[in-house]
């Protein structure tokens, strides 16, 4: 569900998957909350997502995600920056964390087409410990 009132926008999401007899996995419950506030010169965005997957006697898999971002019009485009934290705890295991910081710029060519450039740095990635740098450049068009 969503709530919009002037510069404030909020959203709440709930999901539930019951036990799958084919894979014998337990129910998965997910909830998320997000929102934004438009200050005029910038927009602040925040979000949280929490999920739990039941694994029977060994415990639960848990995943959490946090996001804080800001966008601001600069020149003919939009500057955006975000910080994300990901946390994953497998049933019976230690918590793994990863942090990501990203900045970018979006340049509108028309109402349906824009160019974008983003740079991000992620630390503590469970599948590849250390730091990952990522660069994205492209064009987006809506048909």
C-alpha positions, 0 to 999 in steps of 0.5 A: 500500500502507498500513501502520498501527501504533498512532498511525502510519499510512503510505501509498505509491502508484505509478501508471504510464500507458504511451504513448498512441498516439492522442495520441502522449504518452509514459508518465506515472509518479507516486509518492506517499508520505503519513503521519500520527502521532496525538499524542493532542492533535493529529495531524500529517500529511505528504505528497509527490507526484512525477510525470513525463510524458515528452514525447520530445525536448523533455524531461519535464513534472514536477510535485511537491507537498508537504503538511504539516498538523495537526488538533486537537480544539477544543471540539465540533469539529476545527481543521485547518491545512495548508501546501502547495507545488506545483511544475510544470516544463513540458518545456524551461521554467522551474519555476513554484511556488505556496504555499498555507496553509489553516485551518479548523474542522469541527463534527460534527452527527452521525456522518454530518453535519458543518459546515465552514469553511475559509480559504486563501491561495495565492501564486504561482499560474501561471495567475493570478500574485499572491494568491488568497484562498478561503473555503469554508463548507458542510455534508457528509452521508454517505448 
